[in-house]
């Protein structure tokens, strides 16, 4: 085994690269915590990232304004999350199937409109990036830190957070205390949609365009990170950082002898190990994935 | 039926929105797919893996398990089939073909068994595990194709021996001229027959049904629930694993990365629409086959992704209307008891 080049790993550019890779995992992952704490599994995150990236690209292209692009991306995320909510919370349909169908939907509709708007099945026109904001720092990085702090406080220290957790742990009890379980669950899913949409916006700005299927499984990795992080926003963020580091590492040291496919597998293998209970206990919210049936 | 019609209507809105005549587009879609033997052959070719992944999801459903992992099982099975085909090139066809089929089944079954064993032994949820296993499978097959059995400048495996080919129907019979429709369709039909026989005519099938309907009852009547879970998952994976034969042995004669085109996920929709009935699965798979091939025939008028959108909408409406059906039954039941 060759010696690891420690000074290169601690290089500041490498660190920044790791953080940049982590952002599109972290945002949907923290979003997933909101959704699942409320009791709704949101596999549609993958599609939301994709739709968020697409709408950000379209919005930025037509307005020439990066901020308006972000608004478009986040709106698209909220919209898909809203559809997921209606189907799974109001219609009480299977959350997994709905999520998968929405992912297929997002894949189709982004490509469909990519062809119509940009006359290309693979990518959009080039768009402006975040550098047009002329900031001395990376705004998304700062945003991530703020969102992480607010999320943690919201979930564990506010009335809304308590109600959200109650809706996911024991909806019957929450209901008997006069909490509108379904409304709280809607809120959780919509927040996850907004955050994943924001993650999509980052993807579009990083590449200065939308490319077909650019979410590339990140929504699922975000879900995996949330499980490894044990349904806690800080834990999820730490897991995302680990994945970001692993990916950054393979990019930096292409000749390290570790095939990239094994690094790709890492999040998924870890998730399976955590779920099997080999690393502490994995406790999802008790009513996670179960539609709430109000008794008359 | 309602979901199909509604989704076609929603699709029509999309088509109209980009300035095309929906009626014309749909007319072309159906005439090009069902109007000639070439189109029919293409549809049945597309339907073949969907029948098998549909069966895979359905048999797991019957046991009360949700198999989202057909995509990964299909990929592992397909690689196993291809590996046998390009490794044992000197074997005669009457050994190599059964071996390749068996390899596909076993590959898929073993892969699904990871989730089955984890569910039975540790109680970890098969839904998340099968999703994770899909991604691991794709990465693993990509590793095997790119690093272990590379063919320079391609993303596919070496070609399999002609002795492992499942012949195309146009070569055998002269009809379906030009379409890649091949003998693996018969394997898919045989799998349907097997599933029907197994689930409705054997004691094992009875046990699997009981497990799916009421796990408590299954435990109470001293069934070996853990064994049943593992067995059902393995069978599910086996069916999905056979899905690779259509592309590998029947069409291109090698495994190419990305060949599965989400057939594993569409299998979920197939099983849902067919309500897990093996004969219904054939019909539902053909319906999705029409959509998939139909998308290519209308590509000059409308981007073919309209079909992907339609597929998603069919699923979403399908799972949503169940709620209304259940609700109206509940109301009728209540009205009935109130009157009686």
Interface residues (C-beta under 8 A of the other chain):
Chain A: X43 X83 X87 X91 X92 X93 X94 X96 X97 X98 X100 X101 X102 X104 X105 X107 X108 X109 X111 X112 X115 X116 X121 X217 X220 X223 X224 X227 X259 X261 X262 X264 X265 X268 X269 X271 X272 X275 X276 X277 X282
Chain B: X14 X18 X66 X68 X114 X118 X122 X124 X125 X127 X128 X129 X131 X132 X133 X135 X136 X139 X140 X142 X143 X146 X147 X262 X265 X268 X269 X272 X303 X305 X306 X307 X308 X309 X311 X312 X313 X315 X316 X319 X320 X322 X323 X324
